Amino acid sequence: MEQRKLGNSSLMISEIGLGCMSLKSNQPKQSRDIIQKAFDSGITFFDTADLYDKGQNEMVVGESTYSFRKQIVLASKVGNSWRADGSGWDWKASKDYILRAVEGSLSRLKTDYIDLYQLHGGTIDDPIDEIIEAFELLKVQGKIRAYGLSSIRPNVIKTFLSKSDMTSVMMQYSLLDRRPEEEISNLLKKSGVNMVVRGALGKGVLINKPVEPFLQYSSGEIVHIVRNLANLSKRIGKDNMTLALSYVLSNPAVATTVVGISTKLQLDELIKIKDQLIKLSDSDKQVLLEGVRSLYYTEHR
């Protein structure tokens, strides 16, 4: 599988990453088997968060990747704190909290460093300067190798771009959500920062799930987009999943697309197409976008 440099860091990551959120912590053997097979198949980027399953997801990932830890890029996220009664979580964005929370993640992940540590959300009212100070201190201490955001708020992304040395921004991006193309993807590329894509398959609608409204698109518009995808797939002899992933990976700002996997069958389907990914031509993109209106971020601009 192709390995790509991640932003301004020295990290090299697989162009398809494993989104570990969907792994079942109550089925540890299956989760371990999925992670092991993903690694054996060339996937070197694994993404989790302290929020997922109240930290148990990090534990599963840590146990599963322990034997090949130094051969992969491990990403986690910080900023959300579960309440003591388990009723939900609260947003915690402070230097002190981040410096405390990383210790829990390191312990659960069974590692002494996290390759990519991401702020899991964020608002323009956060103490951004001290958040950046926390990440920079963790880099100096060797507890993280790089840091980034997981956000779709343009104003937050632009502020971090102007103030920090962040490496990446995890964003939802797909044929059903091309909002990053309006402005953000170009800003990231010019700044040497990469997109880490999530949601490239549009919650499965682009491959096999029933059509339903998505963002500002009606069901009829979604049917049209899926039809365009199917037409190009037939023309060039690829399936919908291959082309949906190829579309986002053809954006020069993108380093990797993280795909959520919960079953061995899903992983097998992903592995089957990993060597068929292609760089789409302008004419290919024209076919995919024919008759499709552009969407834009309407909040947090």
Residue pairs with C-beta under 8 A, 6 or more apart in sequence:
1 14
1 15
1 16
1 41
1 42
1 43
1 44
1 274
1 275
2 14
2 15
2 277
3 12
3 13
3 14
3 15
3 44
4 12
4 13
4 14
4 15
4 194
4 255
4 256
5 11
5 12
5 255
6 12
6 13
6 73
6 116
6 146
6 167
6 168
6 194
6 196
6 255
6 256
7 146
7 148
7 166
7 167
7 168
7 192
7 193
7 194
7 255
8 165
8 167
8 192
8 193
9 116
9 145
9 146
9 167
10 145
11 73
11 115
11 116
11 145
11 146
11 167
12 44
12 73
13 44
13 45
13 73
13 255
13 256
14 42
14 43
14 44
14 45
14 256
15 249
15 255
15 256
15 257
15 277
16 43
16 45
16 245
16 256
16 257
16 258
16 259
16 270
16 274
16 277
17 43
17 45
17 46
17 47
17 75
17 196
17 256
17 257
17 258
17 259
18 34
18 35
18 38
18 43
18 45
18 46
18 47
18 258
18 259
18 261
19 47
19 198
19 258
19 259
19 260
19 261
20 35
20 46
20 47
20 48
20 52
20 57
20 60
20 61
21 47
21 48
21 49
21 52
21 57
21 260
22 260
22 261
22 262
23 31
23 34
23 35
23 57
23 60
23 61
23 261
23 262
24 30
24 31
24 262
25 31
25 53
25 56
25 57
25 59
25 60
28 60
28 63
30 263
30 264
31 60
31 64
32 60
32 63
32 64
33 264
34 261
34 263
34 264
34 267
35 46
35 61
35 64
35 65
36 64
37 264
37 267
37 271
38 46
38 261
38 267
38 271
39 65
39 68
39 71
39 72
41 267
41 271
41 274
42 274
44 71
44 72
44 73
45 72
45 73
45 75
45 256
45 258
46 61
46 65
46 72
46 73
46 74
46 75
47 75
47 76
47 170
47 196
47 258
48 57
48 58
48 61
48 74
48 75
48 76
48 77
48 109
49 57
49 58
49 76
49 77
49 78
49 80
49 118
49 120
49 150
50 58
50 76
50 77
50 78
50 80
50 101
50 104
50 105
50 108
50 120
51 77
51 80
51 82
51 89
51 120
52 58
54 82
54 86
55 82
55 104
55 108
58 76
58 105
58 108
58 109
59 108
59 109
61 74
61 109
62 108
62 109
62 110
62 111
63 110
65 72
65 74
65 109
66 110
69 110
69 111
72 115
73 115
73 116
74 109
74 111
74 114
74 115
74 116
75 114
75 115
75 116
75 117
75 118
75 196
76 105
76 109
76 114
76 116
76 117
76 118
77 117
77 118
77 119
77 120
77 150
78 97
78 98
78 101
78 102
78 105
78 117
78 118
78 119
78 120
79 91
79 92
79 93
79 97
79 98
79 119
79 120
79 121
79 122
80 89
80 90
80 91
80 92
80 120
80 121
81 89
81 90
81 91
81 92
81 97
81 101
82 88
82 89
83 89
83 90
91 121
91 123
92 101
93 119
93 121
93 122
93 123
93 126
93 127
93 131
94 127
94 130
94 131
94 134
95 127
95 130
95 131
95 133
95 134
95 137
98 131
98 134
98 135
98 138
99 134
99 137
99 138
102 114
102 117
102 138
102 143
102 144
105 114
105 117
106 112
106 113
106 114
106 143
112 142
112 143
113 142
113 143
113 144
113 145
114 143
114 144
114 145
115 144
115 145
115 146
116 144
116 145
116 146
116 147
116 148
116 167
116 168
117 135
117 138
117 144
117 146
117 147
117 148
118 147
118 148
118 149
118 150
118 168
118 170
119 131
119 135
119 147
119 148
119 149
119 150
119 151
120 150
121 150
121 151
122 128
122 131
122 149
122 151
122 153
122 156
122 160
123 153
123 156
124 153
124 155
124 156
124 159
124 300
126 156
128 159
128 160
128 163
129 163
132 160
132 163
132 164
135 144
135 147
135 164
135 166
136 165
138 144
138 147
139 145
139 146
139 147
146 166
146 167
146 168
147 164
147 166
147 167
148 166
148 167
148 168
148 169
148 170
148 193
148 196
149 156
149 157
149 160
149 166
149 168
149 169
149 170
150 169
150 170
150 171
151 157
151 169
151 170
151 171
152 171
152 172
152 179
152 297
153 297
153 299
153 300
154 183
154 184
154 297
154 300
154 301
155 300
155 301
156 300
157 169
157 184
157 187
157 188
158 187
160 166
160 169
161 187
161 188
161 191
161 193
166 193
167 193
167 194
168 193
168 194
168 195
168 196
168 255
169 184
169 188
169 193
169 194
169 195
169 196
170 195
170 196
170 197
170 198
170 258
171 180
171 184
171 195
171 196
171 197
171 198
172 197
172 198
172 199
173 179
173 180
173 185
173 195
173 197
173 198
173 199
173 200
173 248
173 251
173 254
174 197
174 199
174 200
174 201
174 202
174 206
174 244
174 247
174 248
175 202
175 206
175 225
175 229
175 244
175 247
175 288
176 202
176 205
176 206
176 214
176 215
176 217
176 222
176 225
177 199
177 202
177 214
177 215
177 295
178 294
178 295
179 215
179 295
179 296
179 297
180 195
180 253
181 251
181 294
182 294
182 296
182 297
185 195
185 251
185 253
185 254
186 253
188 194
188 195
188 253
189 252
189 253
193 253
194 253
194 254
194 255
194 256
195 251
195 253
195 254
195 255
196 254
196 255
196 256
196 257
196 258
197 248
197 249
197 254
197 256
197 257
197 258
198 257
198 258
198 260
200 244
200 245
200 247
200 248
200 257
200 259
201 207
201 241
201 244
201 245
201 259
202 214
202 244
203 209
203 214
205 211
205 212
205 214
205 222
205 226
206 225
206 226
206 229
206 240
206 241
206 244
207 239
207 240
207 241
207 244
211 219
211 222
211 223
211 226
212 219
212 222
213 219
213 222
214 222
215 295
216 295
217 225
217 295
221 292
221 293
224 291
224 292
225 288
225 292
226 240
228 287
228 288
228 289
228 290
228 291
228 292
229 240
229 243
229 244
229 288
230 240
231 287
232 238
232 243
232 284
232 287
232 288
233 239
233 240
233 242
233 243
235 287
236 243
236 278
236 284
238 246
238 276
238 278
239 273
241 269
241 270
241 273
242 273
242 276
242 277
242 278
243 280
243 288
245 257
245 259
245 273
245 277
246 277
246 278
246 279
246 280
247 280
247 285
247 288
248 254
248 257
249 257
249 277
249 279
250 279
250 280
250 285
259 270
261 267
261 270
280 288
